[in-house]
Amino acid sequence: MEAVHAQGVWVAEGLQRAMMGQQKMWLLATHIGDPKAAFLLLFPITYFFSRPTGVAVLWTAAVSEWLNLVFKWMLFGERPYWWIEESGVFVNQKPDVQQFAPTCETGPGSPSGHAMVTAAAWWVAASSLGSHLFSRRHSLLLSALPYLLYLLLLVAVGVSRIFILAHFPHQVVAGAIAGLVLGQVLGHRVPGGSSLMLISVALLLSTLAIHAGLMRLGVDLTWSISLALKWCHRSEWIRLDSVPFSSLTRDCGALLGLGMAQYWRPGGQSLARGPAALSLALSSVGLHLLHRLVLPSQPQGLFYCLFFLKFLLVPQLVMTLAPGLVQLFTPRKWKEQ
């Protein structure tokens, strides 16, 4: 793998040399591809256009990110920003590359979580929109547009991850392929409310069991965190929400919240176009405030509990609270439009 990693570093150097002037665009792409964007951005938008699609997006994002965590624990993938320093390959000719704020993720690198979750969750949205356009317009060209935009987004996110030294190219490709398969499989198999709550608990317990089993075998699952702390150029770029257990708590919290919302109101809140748009705006404001909420980093157990509750509230806010408030305070005539 040393030759593959070295070639990946030279690819990253070439990208930075050719496109450093567009670094803001690539940083934006990596933010859009962040797994939490599927929870906080894509989910509410798709939900208020099509409730089944929105639920499928959240379900697919959570399960694909959970699987990504398991894969990373099993595959021990390096990340370029620390491998450059640790490998000893570049003693005589060091690559001319730089780090950025999103570079210093603390989990293992393979496969890329950004590529995997983006490929899975956005496939659900793109395929749903493509089918909708074809059923309304009967135009293959128009219905192909969402798939083209999906492909462009996937390429942009993948290139951005290589550009900022977060991943090697082969990790991005592996994540994109795995995510595409998961999107096609999971998007059409969404469990009901009570099943989702059981699945959330099962994922949490099974992950803890895998973690305990690997630790018992002598596997150090904190090795990547140590390397990130050692080689990240700025300590403030190390974020606790990029630690693997943060992904686990986000996924389990979101699935539990989704199951609760589905259980309490199985069909979702039925809204006309105007109230749906207002609900989207209201939930977007609420999710923005929830995202900006700063959680205490110590003790870590408290952080993970609060992080779990934070994402448990996401589907509650989108599916129950925002539509309920809109239904309560809007005139009856507008509700029927």
C-alpha positions in Angstrom: 0.0 0.0 0.0 3.0 2.3 0.4 3.2 3.0 -3.3 -0.6 3.6 -3.5 -0.4 6.1 -0.6 2.6 7.9 -2.0 0.9 8.3 -5.4 -2.2 9.6 -3.6 -0.1 12.3 -1.8 1.4 13.4 -5.2 -2.2 13.6 -6.6 -3.2 15.8 -3.6 -0.1 18.0 -4.2 -1.1 18.4 -7.9 -4.6 19.4 -6.9 -3.5 21.9 -4.4 -0.9 23.4 -6.9 -3.5 23.7 -9.7 -6.6 24.7 -7.7 -5.4 26.5 -4.5 -7.2 29.6 -5.9 -10.5 27.8 -5.6 -9.9 26.5 -2.1 -13.1 28.1 -0.8 -15.1 26.2 -3.3 -13.5 22.9 -2.3 -14.0 23.6 1.4 -17.6 24.3 0.7 -17.8 21.0 -1.2 -16.3 19.1 1.8 -18.8 20.8 4.1 -21.8 19.8 1.9 -20.4 16.2 1.9 -20.1 16.1 5.6 -22.3 13.3 6.9 -24.1 15.7 9.3 -25.3 17.7 6.2 -27.4 14.7 5.3 -29.1 14.9 8.7 -29.4 18.7 9.0 -29.7 19.9 5.4 -30.9 17.1 3.0 -33.3 15.4 5.3 -35.6 18.4 6.0 -35.6 19.6 2.4 -36.6 16.2 1.1 -39.0 15.5 3.9 -41.2 18.5 3.1 -41.2 17.7 -0.6 -41.9 14.0 -0.1 -42.3 12.5 3.3 -41.3 8.9 2.3 -38.2 10.2 0.6 -37.2 12.3 3.6 -37.5 9.4 6.0 -35.6 7.2 3.5 -32.8 9.8 3.4 -32.4 9.9 7.1 -32.5 6.1 7.5 -30.0 5.7 4.7 -27.6 8.3 6.0 -27.6 6.9 9.6 -27.1 3.3 8.6 -24.4 4.1 5.9 -22.5 6.2 8.4 -22.7 3.4 11.0 -21.4 0.9 8.5 -18.6 3.3 7.6 -17.6 3.4 11.2 -17.4 -0.4 11.4 -15.4 -0.5 8.1 -13.0 2.0 9.4 -12.4 0.0 12.6 -11.7 -3.1 10.5 -9.6 -1.6 7.7 -7.2 0.7 9.7 -7.0 3.2 6.8 -4.3 5.9 7.0 -4.9 9.6 6.3 -2.6 11.6 4.1 -1.9 14.4 6.6 -0.4 12.1 9.2 1.0 9.4 6.8 3.2 12.0 5.1 5.0 12.5 8.4 4.8 8.9 9.8 5.8 6.9 6.7 9.3 8.1 6.2 8.8 8.0 2.5 9.3 11.7 1.9 12.7 12.3 3.7 14.5 13.5 0.6 11.5 15.1 -1.3 8.7 16.4 0.9 5.5 17.2 -0.9 4.4 20.9 -0.9 1.0 20.5 0.7 -0.9 22.3 3.4 -3.7 21.4 5.8 -7.0 23.1 6.3 -9.5 23.3 9.2 -11.6 20.2 8.0 -8.4 18.2 7.4 -7.8 17.0 10.9 -10.4 14.3 11.3 -9.6 11.8 14.0 -11.0 8.5 12.7 -9.3 6.0 10.4 -9.4 7.0 6.7 -10.8 4.0 4.8 -13.4 4.2 3.3 -14.2 7.9 3.1 -17.3 8.7 5.2 -18.0 11.9 3.3 -18.0 10.0 0.0 -19.9 7.0 1.4 -22.7 8.9 3.1 -23.0 11.5 0.3 -23.3 8.7 -2.3 -25.9 6.8 -0.2 -28.2 9.6 1.0 -28.1 11.8 -2.0 -28.8 8.8 -4.3 -32.1 8.4 -2.5 -32.9 12.0 -3.1 -31.7 12.1 -6.7 -33.5 8.9 -7.7 -36.8 10.0 -6.1 -36.6 13.4 -7.9 -35.7 11.7 -11.2 -38.7 9.4 -10.9 -41.0 12.3 -10.0 -39.9 14.3 -13.0 -40.3 11.4 -15.4 -43.8 10.7 -14.1 -44.8 14.3 -14.5 -43.0 15.3 -17.7 -42.3 12.0 -19.4 -38.9 13.3 -20.5 -35.8 11.2 -20.2 -33.6 14.2 -20.5 -35.2 16.1 -17.7 -35.4 13.1 -15.4 -31.7 12.5 -16.0 -30.8 15.9 -14.6 -30.9 14.9 -10.9 -28.6 12.0 -11.6 -26.1 14.3 -13.4 -26.2 16.8 -10.5 -25.7 13.8 -8.1 -22.6 12.7 -10.1 -21.2 16.2 -10.1 -21.7 16.5 -6.3 -20.1 13.2 -5.7 -17.0 14.1 -7.8 -16.8 17.5 -6.1 -16.9 16.0 -2.6 -14.4 13.3 -3.5 -11.9 15.8 -5.0 -12.3 18.1 -2.0 -11.4 15.3 0.4 -8.2 14.6 -1.5 -7.5 18.3 -1.9 -7.5 18.9 1.9 -5.4 15.8 2.7 -8.3 14.1 4.5 -8.3 11.0 2.3 -6.3 9.1 -0.4 -8.0 8.7 -3.8 -8.6 5.0 -3.4 -10.5 5.6 -0.1 -12.8 8.1 -1.8 -13.5 5.7 -4.6 -14.2 2.9 -2.2 -16.6 5.1 -0.1 -18.4 6.3 -3.2 -19.0 2.7 -4.5 -20.1 1.4 -1.1 -22.4 4.4 -0.7 -24.0 4.0 -4.1 -24.8 0.3 -3.4 -26.2 1.2 0.1 -28.3 4.0 -1.3 -29.9 1.6 -3.8 -30.5 -1.1 -1.1 -31.5 0.9 1.9 -33.6 3.5 0.1 -36.4 1.0 -0.6 -36.2 -0.8 2.7 -37.2 1.6 5.5 -38.5 0.0 8.7 -41.5 1.3 10.6 -41.4 3.3 13.9 -41.1 0.6 16.5 -38.6 -1.3 14.4 -36.5 1.8 14.0 -36.3 2.2 17.7 -35.2 -1.4 18.2 -32.6 -1.0 15.3 -31.2 2.1 17.0 -30.6 0.1 20.3 -29.3 -2.9 18.3 -26.8 -0.7 16.4 -25.6 0.9 19.6 -25.2 -2.4 21.5 -23.6 -4.2 18.5 -21.0 -1.4 18.0 -20.1 -1.5 21.7 -19.7 -5.3 21.4 -17.5 -4.9 18.3 -15.4 -2.3 20.1 -15.1 -4.4 23.2 -14.2 -7.5 21.1 -11.5 -5.7 19.2 -10.1 -4.2 22.4 -10.0 -7.6 24.0 -8.0 -8.9 21.0 -5.4 -6.2 21.7 -6.5 -3.8 18.9 -5.9 -0.1 19.8 -8.9 1.7 18.4 -7.5 5.1 19.5 -4.4 4.9 17.3 -5.8 7.3 14.7 -6.7 9.9 17.4 -3.1 9.8 18.7 -1.8 10.5 15.2 -4.3 13.3 14.6 -3.3 15.0 17.8 0.4 14.5 16.9 0.4 15.8 13.3 -2.5 18.3 12.9 -0.9 21.7 12.5 -3.4 23.5 14.7 -4.9 21.9 17.9 -8.2 23.8 17.5 -8.8 21.9 14.3 -9.2 18.7 16.3 -12.9 18.3 16.8 -14.6 15.9 19.2 -17.5 15.5 16.8 -15.1 13.8 14.3 -14.2 11.0 16.8 -15.8 7.7 15.7 -18.0 7.4 18.8 -19.6 10.8 17.8 -20.7 9.2 14.6 -22.2 6.3 16.5 -24.2 8.6 18.9 -25.4 10.7 16.0 -26.7 7.7 14.0 -28.3 6.0 17.0 -29.9 9.2 18.2 -31.3 10.1 14.8 -32.7 6.6 14.2 -34.3 6.6 17.7 -35.8 10.0 17.1 -37.0 8.9 13.6 -38.6 5.8 15.1 -40.3 7.9 17.8 -41.7 10.4 15.3 -42.9 7.6 13.0 -44.5 5.7 15.9 -46.3 8.8 17.3 -47.5 9.9 13.8 -47.0 7.0 11.3 -48.2 8.9 8.3 -46.4 12.2 9.1 -48.1 15.6 9.3 -50.2 16.2 6.2 -49.5 19.7 4.9 -50.5 21.7 1.9 -47.8 23.5 -0.1 -47.8 26.8 1.8 -47.7 25.3 5.3 -45.0 22.8 4.1 -42.8 25.6 3.0 -43.3 27.5 6.3 -42.5 24.3 8.2 -39.3 23.8 6.2 -38.3 27.4 7.0 -39.1 27.0 10.7 -37.4 23.6 11.0 -34.3 25.0 9.2 -34.0 27.8 11.7 -34.4 25.3 14.6 -31.8 22.9 13.1 -29.4 25.8 12.6 -29.7 26.8 16.2 -29.4 23.2 17.3 -26.3 22.8 15.2 -24.7 26.0 16.7 -25.4 24.8 20.2 -21.9 24.3 21.9 -21.7 21.1 23.9 -19.2 20.7 26.8 -16.2 18.5 25.7 -15.5 17.3 29.2 -16.3 14.8 30.5 -16.5 13.0 27.2 -19.3 10.8 28.5 -21.5 13.8 28.9 -20.6 15.1 25.5 -21.6 11.8 23.8 -24.9 11.8 25.8 -25.7 15.3 24.8 -24.6 14.7 21.2 -27.0 11.7 21.1 -29.9 13.8 22.4 -29.0 16.6 19.9 -29.6 14.3 16.9 -32.5 12.6 18.6 -34.2 16.0 18.4 -33.5 16.4 14.7 -36.4 14.2 13.3 -38.6 15.4 16.2 -38.1 19.0 15.2 -38.7 18.4 11.5 -41.5 15.8 11.6 -43.4 16.8 14.7 -42.6 20.2 16.2 -42.3 22.5 13.2 -45.4 21.1 11.3 -47.4 21.1 14.6 -46.6 24.8 15.3 -47.5 25.7 11.7 -50.8 23.8 11.9 -51.6 25.5 15.2 -51.0 29.1 14.1 -52.0 29.2 10.4 -55.5 30.0 9.2 -57.7 27.0 8.1 -58.1 28.3 4.5 -54.3 28.5 4.0 -53.9 25.0 5.3 -56.2 23.7 2.5 -54.4 25.5 -0.3 
